[in-house]
Amino acid sequence: MCDTSGPSPMETPGSWTPLDLSEFEPESMLEVKRTRVERARFPVIDLHAHLSFSAKIVNGVHLEAERQYLADPAELIPVMDRKNIRLLNNLTAGFGSGLDDAIARFDKAYPGRFTSFTEPWFSLLLEPDYPRFQAEAIEQARRAGAKGLKLLKTLGLFLREGVTTGELVKIDDARFDPMWEACGSLHMPVGIHVSDPVAFFRPTDRFNERYEELNNHPDWSFHGQGFPSNAELLAARDRVFARHPKTEFIALHVGNFAENLASVSASLDRFPNMTVDIAARVGELGRQPRAARAFFDKYQDRILFGTDAMPHRDEYPQQLFCDRLYEIYFRFLETDDEYFGYAPAKTPPQGRWEISGINLPDSILKKVYYENAARLLQLEL
């Protein structure tokens, strides 16, 4: 038996030095293989990038068509070429005149290197003919060159009956049915983000594995305060999937439930019109490498590459558009390295764990890197 009769280090005066958690930056003592993958083995379509945002955002709702750009395309091309990124998809290219401007600035200026998704006109939700207007706006966006539709977690967590005030609008609200149907008839996939990591729906206390992240960003927490639970959000999303079987839905961030691959698998089995991307979730996938590898094996035709890259957004250091970000994704997918960081930042931005690679075979790598996305977006590469 262990002898527990003596004083613990915490009880012995002078035997320990207090350390603030924010200053704790442990260095691993493990001697393990470290592979640098500077360039993807095959061309890549990064389906999940954010190159622009609305010029006016109130309570999470994008209100204006005018865009704010995070980078000039000429700045991005050299990084793309170094990393073998064949194409970047701007998920938040906006609507109306803002969409037209984004497409002109990226897609038309650099053909074959950028594509764009449109977004809903949530600012017009209260108009009596909104359902018809929104469906027609999707058709117009398609004519303008948009390849799909992007739903931020605005719907379900921020959009309210007064747009920014009042009761939350539910994900499966019937007012959006014509929009989903329009996307289906036009073969425009819908990238849908409805929730956040499970930890964001739990108290920010000593038991929360993302305590540091949420303590630094308390406004990211959806615990209490009248917000629906993660389970309620996913259930509403699934009702939309079931109601619109001819519409292709990309459940972003590994179906918003990377912590529970069994649940994501059940949804994929239930909904043939559902795919997932891996954006901003290698940190979750890589800490369960055996389960993740099995997941990729089984759903290899329905997994898309994405990073959630946002150029020059210093408040999101894990998602900066940089060589290092892509190298982490490539290392996770292409090697069997163990225990390495999942983000460019020195201090883990999400939680204090490391990840391991899943060493995908070339046949699956090609699908994840570009074949699945090219098929979904109807691209010829």
C-alpha positions as CSV (number, residue, x, y, z in Angstrom):
1,M,0.0,0.0,0.0
2,C,1.1,3.6,-0.5
3,D,2.2,5.5,2.6
4,T,-0.1,8.5,2.9
5,S,0.7,9.3,6.5
6,G,3.3,12.1,5.8
7,P,2.5,15.7,4.9
8,S,1.6,16.5,1.3
9,P,3.8,19.1,-0.6
10,M,0.9,21.5,-0.3
11,E,1.1,21.2,3.5
12,T,4.8,21.6,3.9
13,P,5.8,25.3,4.2
14,G,8.4,26.4,1.6
15,S,8.2,23.2,-0.5
16,W,6.2,24.7,-3.4
17,T,5.8,27.9,-5.3
18,P,2.4,29.2,-6.4
19,L,2.0,29.6,-10.1
20,D,-0.7,31.4,-11.9
21,L,-2.4,29.1,-14.5
22,S,-1.9,31.7,-17.2
23,E,1.9,31.5,-16.7
24,F,2.0,27.7,-16.9
25,E,3.6,26.6,-20.2
26,P,4.9,23.0,-19.7
27,E,7.3,21.6,-22.2
28,S,6.9,17.9,-23.0
29,M,9.7,15.6,-22.1
30,L,8.6,12.9,-24.6
31,E,11.2,11.9,-27.2
32,V,8.9,11.1,-30.1
33,K,9.0,11.4,-33.9
34,R,8.5,14.9,-35.2
35,T,7.6,15.3,-38.8
36,R,7.2,18.6,-40.6
37,V,4.8,18.4,-43.5
38,E,5.4,21.7,-45.3
39,R,3.3,21.0,-48.3
40,A,0.2,18.8,-48.7
41,R,0.7,15.6,-50.5
42,F,-2.1,16.4,-52.9
43,P,-3.9,19.6,-54.0
44,V,-6.2,21.0,-51.3
45,I,-9.6,22.7,-51.4
46,D,-10.0,24.5,-48.1
47,L,-13.7,24.7,-48.0
48,H,-13.9,26.6,-44.7
49,A,-12.2,30.0,-44.8
50,H,-13.4,33.5,-43.8
51,L,-12.1,36.2,-46.0
52,S,-14.7,38.8,-45.3
53,F,-17.4,39.8,-42.8
54,S,-20.3,42.2,-42.7
55,A,-19.4,45.8,-42.1
56,K,-22.0,45.9,-39.3
57,I,-22.6,43.1,-36.8
58,V,-24.9,43.5,-33.8
59,N,-25.4,40.7,-31.3
60,G,-23.9,38.2,-33.7
61,V,-26.3,39.2,-36.6
62,H,-24.7,40.4,-39.9
63,L,-26.9,43.4,-40.8
64,E,-25.2,45.1,-43.8
65,A,-24.3,44.0,-47.3
66,E,-21.1,46.0,-47.2
67,R,-18.1,43.8,-46.5
68,Q,-15.0,44.2,-44.4
69,Y,-12.1,42.2,-45.9
70,L,-9.5,40.4,-43.8
71,A,-6.9,40.2,-46.5
72,D,-6.1,41.0,-50.1
73,P,-6.2,38.0,-52.4
74,A,-2.7,38.8,-53.6
75,E,-1.5,38.3,-50.0
76,L,-3.1,34.9,-49.8
77,I,-1.9,33.3,-53.1
78,P,1.8,32.9,-52.0
79,V,0.7,31.0,-48.9
80,M,-1.7,28.9,-50.9
81,D,1.0,28.1,-53.4
82,R,3.6,27.1,-50.8
83,K,1.1,24.8,-49.0
84,N,-0.5,23.3,-52.2
85,I,-3.8,25.0,-51.5
86,R,-5.5,24.9,-54.9
87,L,-8.6,26.7,-53.8
88,L,-10.0,28.7,-50.9
89,N,-13.7,28.9,-50.3
90,N,-14.9,32.1,-48.6
91,L,-17.9,30.9,-46.5
92,T,-18.9,34.4,-45.4
93,A,-19.0,36.3,-48.7
94,G,-22.3,37.9,-47.7
95,F,-25.4,38.9,-49.7
96,G,-26.6,41.5,-52.2
97,S,-24.1,44.0,-53.3
98,G,-21.6,42.8,-50.7
99,L,-21.6,39.3,-52.3
100,D,-21.1,40.8,-55.7
101,D,-18.1,42.8,-54.5
102,A,-16.6,39.8,-52.8
103,I,-16.9,37.6,-55.8
104,A,-15.4,40.3,-58.0
105,R,-12.5,40.8,-55.6
106,F,-11.6,37.2,-55.2
107,D,-13.4,34.7,-57.6
108,K,-13.3,36.8,-60.7
109,A,-9.9,38.4,-60.1
110,Y,-8.2,35.0,-59.5
111,P,-10.3,32.3,-61.4
112,G,-10.0,28.8,-60.1
113,R,-8.4,29.9,-56.8
114,F,-11.4,31.2,-54.8
115,T,-15.1,30.4,-54.5
116,S,-17.8,32.0,-52.4
117,F,-20.8,31.1,-50.3
118,T,-23.7,33.5,-49.8
119,E,-25.4,34.2,-46.5
120,P,-29.1,34.9,-45.5
121,W,-30.5,38.4,-45.3
122,F,-31.4,38.1,-41.6
123,S,-31.9,41.8,-41.3
124,L,-35.1,41.4,-43.4
125,L,-36.5,38.6,-41.3
126,L,-39.4,40.7,-40.0
127,E,-40.7,41.6,-43.5
128,P,-44.0,39.8,-44.3
129,D,-42.7,38.3,-47.5
130,Y,-39.3,37.3,-46.2
131,P,-39.6,33.5,-47.0
132,R,-40.2,34.3,-50.7
133,F,-37.7,37.1,-50.8
134,Q,-35.0,34.9,-49.2
135,A,-35.6,32.0,-51.7
136,E,-35.3,34.5,-54.6
137,A,-32.1,35.9,-53.1
138,I,-30.6,32.5,-53.2
139,E,-31.4,32.2,-56.9
140,Q,-29.9,35.7,-57.5
141,A,-26.8,34.7,-55.5
142,R,-26.4,31.6,-57.7
143,R,-26.6,33.8,-60.8
144,A,-23.9,36.1,-59.3
145,G,-21.6,33.1,-58.8
146,A,-22.1,31.8,-55.3
147,K,-21.4,28.1,-54.9
148,G,-23.4,27.5,-51.7
149,L,-25.1,29.0,-48.6
150,K,-23.5,29.6,-45.2
151,L,-25.4,29.6,-41.9
152,L,-23.4,31.0,-39.0
153,K,-24.5,30.0,-35.5
154,T,-26.5,33.3,-35.7
155,L,-29.5,31.1,-36.3
156,G,-30.4,29.3,-33.0
157,L,-28.1,31.3,-30.7
158,F,-28.3,35.0,-31.8
159,L,-31.1,35.8,-34.2
160,R,-34.2,36.9,-32.4
161,E,-37.8,37.7,-33.3
162,G,-36.8,41.4,-33.3
163,V,-33.6,40.4,-35.3
164,T,-31.4,41.4,-32.3
165,T,-34.0,41.5,-29.5
166,G,-36.8,39.3,-28.3
167,E,-37.1,35.5,-28.4
168,L,-34.5,33.4,-30.2
169,V,-35.5,32.2,-33.6
170,K,-35.3,28.4,-33.9
171,I,-33.2,26.6,-36.5
172,D,-36.1,24.7,-37.9
173,D,-38.4,27.8,-38.1
174,A,-40.7,27.3,-41.1
175,R,-39.9,30.7,-42.5
176,F,-36.6,29.3,-43.8
177,D,-38.1,26.3,-45.6
178,P,-38.2,28.0,-49.0
179,M,-34.5,28.9,-48.6
180,W,-33.5,25.3,-47.9
181,E,-35.6,24.2,-50.9
182,A,-34.1,26.8,-53.2
183,C,-30.6,25.5,-52.3
184,G,-31.6,22.0,-53.0
185,S,-33.1,22.8,-56.4
186,L,-30.1,24.8,-57.4
187,H,-27.6,22.2,-56.1
188,M,-26.1,24.7,-53.7
189,P,-24.8,22.9,-50.6
190,V,-25.5,24.5,-47.2
191,G,-22.7,24.9,-44.8
192,I,-24.4,25.0,-41.4
193,H,-22.9,25.9,-38.0
194,V,-25.5,25.6,-35.2
195,S,-23.5,25.0,-32.0
196,D,-20.2,25.2,-30.3
197,P,-18.0,22.8,-28.3
198,V,-19.9,21.1,-25.5
199,A,-17.8,22.9,-22.9
200,F,-19.4,26.2,-24.0
201,F,-22.7,25.0,-22.6
202,R,-21.4,24.0,-19.2
203,P,-20.4,26.2,-16.2
204,T,-17.0,27.9,-16.5
205,D,-15.6,26.3,-13.4
206,R,-12.7,24.1,-12.4
207,F,-14.3,21.0,-14.0
208,N,-14.5,22.6,-17.5
209,E,-11.6,21.5,-19.7
210,R,-11.8,24.7,-21.6
211,Y,-11.7,26.9,-18.5
212,E,-8.9,29.1,-19.8
213,E,-10.5,29.7,-23.1
214,L,-13.9,30.6,-21.6
215,N,-12.3,32.6,-18.8
216,N,-10.5,34.7,-21.5
217,H,-13.7,35.0,-23.6
218,P,-16.7,34.9,-21.2
219,D,-19.0,36.0,-24.0
220,W,-18.4,32.7,-25.8
221,S,-20.3,30.8,-23.0
222,F,-23.8,29.7,-23.7
223,H,-24.4,28.2,-20.3
224,G,-27.8,29.3,-18.9
225,Q,-28.9,32.8,-19.9
226,G,-31.9,31.5,-21.8
227,F,-29.8,29.7,-24.4
228,P,-30.9,26.3,-25.8
229,S,-28.7,23.3,-25.0
230,N,-26.3,21.7,-27.4
231,A,-28.7,18.7,-27.7
232,E,-31.7,21.0,-28.5
233,L,-29.7,22.8,-31.2
234,L,-28.6,19.6,-32.9
235,A,-32.1,18.2,-32.7
236,A,-33.6,21.2,-34.4
237,R,-30.9,21.0,-37.1
238,D,-31.7,17.3,-37.7
239,R,-35.3,18.2,-38.2
240,V,-34.3,20.5,-41.0
241,F,-32.1,17.8,-42.6
242,A,-35.1,15.4,-42.4
243,R,-37.5,17.9,-43.9
244,H,-35.3,18.7,-46.9
245,P,-33.8,15.5,-48.1
246,K,-32.9,16.9,-51.5
247,T,-30.7,19.7,-50.0
248,E,-27.1,18.9,-49.3
249,F,-26.0,20.1,-45.8
250,I,-22.4,20.4,-44.7
251,A,-22.5,20.1,-40.9
252,L,-19.5,22.2,-40.2
253,H,-16.9,21.5,-37.5
254,V,-17.4,17.7,-37.6
255,G,-21.1,18.1,-37.2
256,N,-20.7,20.5,-34.2
257,F,-20.1,17.5,-32.0
258,A,-16.5,16.3,-32.6
259,E,-16.3,15.3,-28.9
260,N,-18.8,12.5,-29.7
261,L,-18.0,10.8,-33.0
262,A,-20.6,8.1,-32.3
263,S,-23.3,10.7,-32.4
264,V,-22.0,12.3,-35.6
265,S,-21.8,8.8,-37.1
266,A,-25.4,8.2,-36.2
267,S,-26.4,11.4,-37.9
268,L,-24.4,10.6,-41.1
269,D,-26.1,7.2,-41.2
270,R,-29.5,8.7,-40.8
271,F,-29.1,11.6,-43.3
272,P,-27.6,10.7,-46.7
273,N,-27.8,14.5,-47.5
274,M,-25.2,15.3,-44.7
275,T,-21.5,15.7,-45.0
276,V,-19.0,17.2,-42.4
277,D,-15.9,19.3,-42.5
278,I,-13.0,19.2,-40.0
279,A,-12.5,23.0,-39.6
280,A,-11.1,24.0,-36.2
281,R,-11.6,20.5,-34.8
282,V,-8.2,18.7,-35.3
283,G,-7.8,19.5,-31.6
284,E,-10.7,17.2,-30.9
285,L,-10.1,14.6,-33.6
286,G,-6.4,14.3,-32.8
287,R,-6.9,13.4,-29.1
288,Q,-8.9,10.4,-30.1
289,P,-6.8,9.2,-33.1
290,R,-8.0,5.6,-33.2
291,A,-11.7,6.6,-33.2
292,A,-10.9,9.4,-35.7
293,R,-9.1,7.1,-38.1
294,A,-12.1,4.7,-38.0
295,F,-14.4,7.6,-38.7
296,F,-12.4,8.7,-41.7
297,D,-12.3,5.1,-43.0
298,K,-16.0,4.7,-42.8
299,Y,-17.1,8.2,-44.0
300,Q,-14.2,8.9,-46.4
301,D,-16.6,10.1,-49.1
302,R,-18.4,12.6,-46.8
303,I,-15.6,14.4,-45.0
304,L,-14.3,17.7,-46.3
305,F,-11.1,19.6,-45.6
306,G,-11.4,23.0,-43.9
307,T,-9.4,25.1,-41.4
308,D,-11.6,28.0,-40.4
309,A,-8.7,30.2,-41.5
310,M,-9.3,34.0,-40.9
311,P,-6.4,36.1,-42.2
312,H,-5.0,38.7,-39.8
313,R,-7.5,38.0,-37.0
314,D,-5.2,38.2,-34.0
315,E,-7.9,37.5,-31.5
316,Y,-8.1,34.0,-33.0
317,P,-4.5,32.9,-33.0
318,Q,-5.4,29.2,-33.6
319,Q,-7.0,30.2,-36.9
320,L,-4.6,32.6,-38.5
321,F,-4.0,32.1,-42.2
322,C,-0.4,31.0,-42.1
323,D,2.0,28.2,-43.1
324,R,2.0,26.8,-39.6
325,L,-1.7,26.3,-39.4
326,Y,-1.8,24.3,-42.6
327,E,1.2,22.2,-41.5
328,I,-0.6,21.1,-38.4
329,Y,-3.6,19.9,-40.4
330,F,-1.3,18.1,-42.9
331,R,0.7,16.5,-40.1
332,F,-2.5,15.3,-38.5
333,L,-3.8,13.7,-41.7
334,E,-0.6,12.4,-43.3
335,T,1.6,11.2,-40.4
336,D,1.4,8.9,-37.4
337,D,3.3,11.4,-35.2
338,E,2.3,11.4,-31.5
339,Y,1.7,14.2,-29.0
340,F,2.1,17.4,-30.9
341,G,0.3,20.8,-30.7
342,Y,-3.0,21.4,-32.5
343,A,-2.6,25.1,-33.0
344,P,0.1,27.7,-33.9
345,A,-0.3,29.4,-30.6
346,K,2.3,28.5,-27.9
347,T,-0.4,28.3,-25.2
348,P,-3.2,25.9,-26.3
349,P,-6.2,28.0,-27.2
350,Q,-8.8,25.4,-26.5
351,G,-7.6,23.1,-23.8
352,R,-4.4,21.6,-22.4
353,W,-4.0,18.5,-24.5
354,E,-1.9,17.4,-27.5
355,I,-2.9,15.4,-30.5
356,S,-1.7,12.5,-32.7
357,G,-1.8,11.9,-36.4
358,I,-4.0,9.4,-38.1
359,N,-1.8,8.6,-41.2
360,L,-4.5,8.4,-43.8
361,P,-3.7,6.3,-47.0
362,D,-3.4,8.3,-50.3
363,S,-6.8,7.0,-51.5
364,I,-8.6,8.7,-48.5
365,L,-6.3,11.7,-48.5
366,K,-7.2,12.6,-52.0
367,K,-10.9,12.5,-51.1
368,V,-10.6,14.6,-48.0
369,Y,-8.2,17.1,-49.5
370,Y,-10.1,17.8,-52.8
371,E,-12.2,15.1,-54.4
372,N,-15.2,15.3,-52.1
373,A,-15.3,19.1,-52.2
374,A,-14.9,19.3,-55.9
375,R,-17.8,16.9,-56.4
376,L,-20.0,18.8,-53.9
377,L,-19.2,22.2,-55.4
378,Q,-19.3,20.8,-59.0
379,L,-15.8,22.0,-59.7
380,E,-13.4,20.7,-62.3
381,L,-9.8,20.8,-61.1
